Amino acid sequence: MSDQSEVGIVLANAPRLERAFGRKLAAFITLVSLYFARRRPGLLGLLASLVMMAVLGIQAWLKFGW
């Protein structure tokens, strides 16, 4: 399966996720799904993605108080 079709499937299911889980959790699930659906980047792209995921995780932790 190509990356474009996997991304299309994730985006097509986004409205269903929003109805089922609410806007915030659906956005989080969609972002994580898009991260895993795309092609794997090189070392620099991987490092940037890991830093971004860590920043988003810290932001969510501070906002929701998990």
C-alpha positions as CSV (number, residue, x, y, z in Angstrom):
1,M,0.0,0.0,0.0
2,S,1.4,3.4,-0.9
3,D,2.0,6.2,1.6
4,Q,-0.5,8.5,-0.2
5,S,-3.4,6.0,0.2
6,E,-2.5,5.3,3.9
7,V,-2.6,9.1,4.5
8,G,-5.9,9.3,2.7
9,I,-7.4,6.6,4.8
10,V,-6.3,8.3,8.0
11,L,-7.7,11.7,6.9
12,A,-11.0,10.0,5.7
13,N,-11.5,8.5,9.2
14,A,-10.8,11.8,11.0
15,P,-14.5,12.8,11.2
16,R,-15.5,9.4,12.6
17,L,-12.8,9.8,15.3
18,E,-14.0,13.2,16.2
19,R,-17.6,12.0,16.7
20,A,-16.4,9.0,18.7
21,F,-13.7,10.6,20.9
22,G,-14.2,14.4,20.8
23,R,-12.2,17.0,19.0
24,K,-9.0,17.0,21.1
25,L,-8.5,13.3,21.4
26,A,-9.4,12.8,17.7
27,A,-6.8,15.4,16.7
28,F,-4.1,13.6,18.8
29,I,-5.0,10.2,17.3
30,T,-5.0,11.6,13.8
31,L,-1.6,13.2,14.3
32,V,-0.1,10.0,15.6
33,S,-1.6,8.0,12.8
34,L,-0.3,10.4,10.2
35,Y,3.2,10.2,11.8
36,F,3.2,6.4,11.4
37,A,1.5,6.4,8.0
38,R,4.2,8.5,6.2
39,R,7.5,7.2,4.9
40,R,10.4,7.0,7.3
41,P,12.7,10.1,7.1
42,G,16.4,10.2,7.3
43,L,18.3,10.6,10.6
44,L,17.8,14.4,10.7
45,G,14.1,14.1,10.0
46,L,13.8,11.4,12.6
47,L,15.5,13.6,15.2
48,A,13.3,16.5,14.4
49,S,10.2,14.3,14.6
50,L,11.2,12.9,18.0
51,V,11.8,16.4,19.4
52,M,8.4,17.6,18.1
53,M,6.7,14.6,19.6
54,A,8.4,15.2,23.0
55,V,7.4,18.9,22.9
56,L,3.8,18.0,22.1
57,G,3.8,15.4,24.8
58,I,5.1,17.9,27.4
59,Q,2.5,20.4,26.3
60,A,-0.3,17.9,26.6
61,W,1.0,16.8,30.0
62,L,1.1,20.4,31.3
63,K,-2.3,21.3,29.9
64,F,-4.2,18.2,31.0
65,G,-2.2,17.4,34.2
66,W,-1.7,13.8,33.5
